[in-house]
Amino acid sequence: MAPFGVRCGVPLEQFLEPTAGEPANGADLKRLATVQTFGAAWPRSEVLDTRTRALVSVAEAARDQEPGGTSGS
């Protein structure tokens, strides 16, 4: 699979593999949701300007690194 995006410097593909307890088609849903979020919708500059998108990305990365923060949501 060709890389379609990177989140906080980490390739997204590693998060698309099925995990324990997920149905067989769970990976398909994760792939679709991830591609739509990071590959199709996020780059649309007519919705959010570059500065606002950068601020959202930094805030999310900071939240994910905070002790006790909820990572990945």
Sequence and secondary structure as in RCSB ss.txt:
>XXXX:A:sequence
MAPFGVRCGVPLEQFLEPTAGEPANGADLKRLATVQTFGAAWPRSEVLDTRTRALVSVAEAARDQEPGGTSGS
>XXXX:A:secstr
     EETTEEGGGGSS  TT  TTHHHHHHHHHIIIIIIITT TTTS HHHHHHHHHHHHHHHHSTT  TT 
